[in-house]
Amino acid sequence: MDTIISLDLNNFKNGTPEQKKKFVQDLGIAYQQIGFVAVYNHELSDELTAELYKSTKEFYALPLETKMKYHVKGLAGQRGFTSWGTEHSKDSKVGDLKEFYHFGQEIPNHLQKQYDYPKNIFNEEVPAFNKYSLKAFSALQETGKYILRAIALFLELDENYFDSYIEYGNSILRPIHYGPIKEAPKNAVRAGQHEDINLITLLMGASAEGLEVLDKKNNWVPITALPNQLIVNVGDMLQRLTNNVLRSTTHRVVNPPKEQWGTTRFSIPFFLHPSSEMRLDCLDHCISSSNPKMYDDISAGEFLNERLIEIGLVKGK
C-alpha cells in the first residue's frame, strides 16, 4: 500500500551520516502520519521465521486439553497459553477469535529479584516451538533497539535513551492462532480494533491476510508484510511519552470472506516493552501551547496493569 513506506535498517546501522539522518527523518514522519512502517535488513532471518512458523503450527495442532497444560491461572496471560475468546479489545466485551502463547525475557539469575517477571513456560510436546520463539525474541529485540534509537534521535533525545529501559524490559513474543470460523460470529472478529499497549510492535509476515489499519480519513486499509520485511508500529506507551507527537495507530484483524471461513491464520507479533519503572510522563519538549499536555504522569508498569484490566486479562478491583 502506498501509505506504508519501506525502510532499509542497514542505512541506520551502517550507512553514511546522510543515510542515517534520512532514515531517522523518514521513520519519524511516517510515524507521525500513519504510525506504521515496513523495515527490511533486520535481524530476523528467513530461516528462523520459517522454523518458528512451522513449530507454531505444530503446537496449535495439539488438542486443546494438551495446550491447556500450559495455561497458568494468576499470570494474566503473561506467559504460556491463553485460549479462545479470553482477550478482547479495550472498547469491547466480545472475546477475540484467537488463541495465543506468550514468551518473555529470559532474565539472568542475579537479576530475577530486580525484574520479578514470570518465568517462561515451555511446552514438552513441540520443543522446537520453545527454541525458535526464544531465538526470534532475541532477534526482534535487537531490531527494536535500533528502531528506538532512530526514534530517540527524531525526538531530539540521546540516541541511547531507550537502551537501558528495554535491555530487560517486559517484552512479549506472541505466536497467535486464529482458527477456522465454524459458525457465523455474532459480533466477534479475529482481533477487534485496538491500539497496542507497548512502545513499538514488530510483526513478521502473517500466514494470511486480515490486518487492517485505520487511516486519518477513517478508512480501513489492508496491510500485508512482504516475506523479507517487518511491519513496525507505534504503541500507546510511545504515544503517551511523546504527548501524541508520535501516534499509536488503530488496527484490527478482520474475519476472512465466508468462503474462507475454514482457513486458519497465524501471526507472530513482538511487543517491545520497557521495564516497569520507566516513566511515561510526557517529554517536556513535546508539550507546547499548540500541543498541551494530554496525559497524566504514570510509569510503564502502572500503565500496563491498567490496560490488562481493560482488555480482560486482569480482573479489576
GICOR-V783870 format. One record per residue. OMEGA is omega in whole degrees, 0 to 359 (none if undefined). D_FIRST is the distance of its C-alpha to the first C-alpha in whole Angstrom. Layout:
OMEGA | D_FIRST
OMEGA | D_FIRST
This chain:
189 | 0
179 | 4
176 | 6
181 | 6
180 | 8
185 | 10
178 | 14
183 | 17
179 | 20
177 | 22
177 | 22
186 | 23
190 | 26
184 | 27
175 | 26
176 | 28
180 | 29
178 | 27
179 | 24
180 | 24
180 | 24
177 | 21
181 | 19
182 | 21
180 | 20
179 | 16
182 | 16
180 | 18
178 | 17
180 | 13
175 | 15
187 | 17
183 | 14
176 | 12
179 | 14
168 | 11
170 | 11
183 | 11
174 | 14
191 | 16
178 | 20
187 | 20
184 | 24
183 | 23
176 | 24
180 | 22
179 | 26
178 | 26
181 | 23
180 | 24
180 | 28
179 | 26
179 | 25
181 | 28
176 | 30
179 | 28
179 | 28
179 | 32
184 | 33
174 | 31
179 | 33
176 | 36
181 | 38
182 | 37
176 | 41
180 | 40
181 | 37
173 | 39
185 | 41
171 | 39
182 | 38
178 | 40
178 | 41
179 | 41
181 | 38
178 | 36
186 | 34
173 | 33
177 | 34
192 | 35
173 | 34
188 | 33
186 | 33
168 | 31
182 | 31
182 | 32
174 | 29
176 | 28
189 | 25
180 | 28
182 | 28
174 | 28
181 | 31
182 | 30
178 | 29
182 | 26
183 | 26
168 | 26
185 | 28
181 | 28
181 | 30
169 | 30
179 | 31
180 | 32
166 | 34
186 | 37
175 | 39
184 | 42
185 | 45
180 | 47
186 | 44
178 | 43
181 | 46
185 | 44
170 | 40
175 | 42
173 | 38
177 | 39
177 | 39
178 | 37
184 | 38
179 | 38
182 | 38
189 | 41
182 | 40
184 | 36
178 | 37
178 | 34
177 | 32
185 | 34
186 | 34
175 | 30
179 | 29
177 | 31
179 | 30
177 | 26
182 | 27
181 | 29
181 | 26
175 | 24
180 | 26
176 | 27
180 | 23
178 | 23
180 | 26
177 | 24
180 | 21
175 | 24
177 | 26
178 | 23
179 | 23
179 | 27
178 | 27
180 | 24
180 | 26
173 | 30
171 | 31
184 | 33
183 | 30
184 | 32
186 | 32
191 | 30
185 | 32
180 | 35
185 | 33
184 | 31
174 | 33
180 | 35
184 | 32
184 | 32
185 | 29
166 | 28
186 | 26
169 | 25
186 | 25
172 | 24
171 | 25
187 | 24
176 | 26
178 | 27
188 | 27
176 | 31
185 | 32
179 | 30
182 | 29
178 | 30
188 | 28
172 | 26
182 | 23
171 | 22
182 | 21
183 | 22
185 | 20
168 | 21
180 | 20
185 | 21
200 | 25
176 | 25
175 | 24
175 | 21
177 | 19
186 | 18
173 | 16
183 | 17
178 | 15
182 | 16
180 | 18
178 | 16
177 | 13
180 | 14
177 | 12
175 | 11
180 | 11
181 | 13
186 | 12
177 | 15
180 | 15
174 | 16
175 | 13
185 | 12
181 | 8
178 | 8
173 | 7
178 | 9
173 | 10
186 | 11
184 | 15
184 | 16
167 | 14
169 | 14
183 | 12
182 | 15
179 | 15
175 | 18
185 | 21
180 | 24
179 | 26
175 | 24
181 | 24
180 | 27
184 | 28
178 | 27
178 | 28
173 | 24
171 | 23
189 | 21
173 | 19
187 | 19
176 | 16
178 | 17
182 | 15
171 | 16
186 | 17
175 | 17
178 | 20
173 | 19
186 | 21
181 | 24
178 | 25
181 | 23
182 | 25
182 | 27
175 | 24
177 | 24
176 | 21
180 | 21
184 | 19
175 | 21
173 | 20
182 | 22
184 | 23
180 | 25
169 | 28
171 | 30
190 | 34
185 | 36
180 | 38
177 | 35
175 | 35
178 | 32
183 | 34
178 | 32
185 | 32
185 | 35
172 | 33
178 | 30
180 | 32
178 | 34
179 | 35
179 | 32
183 | 30
183 | 33
187 | 33
190 | 31
173 | 32
178 | 36
183 | 37
174 | 36
179 | 36
180 | 33
179 | 35
181 | 36
178 | 33
181 | 32
177 | 35
184 | 34
178 | 30
174 | 32
183 | 34
183 | 32
170 | 30
180 | 33
176 | 33
177 | 36
179 | 39
180 | 40
none | 43
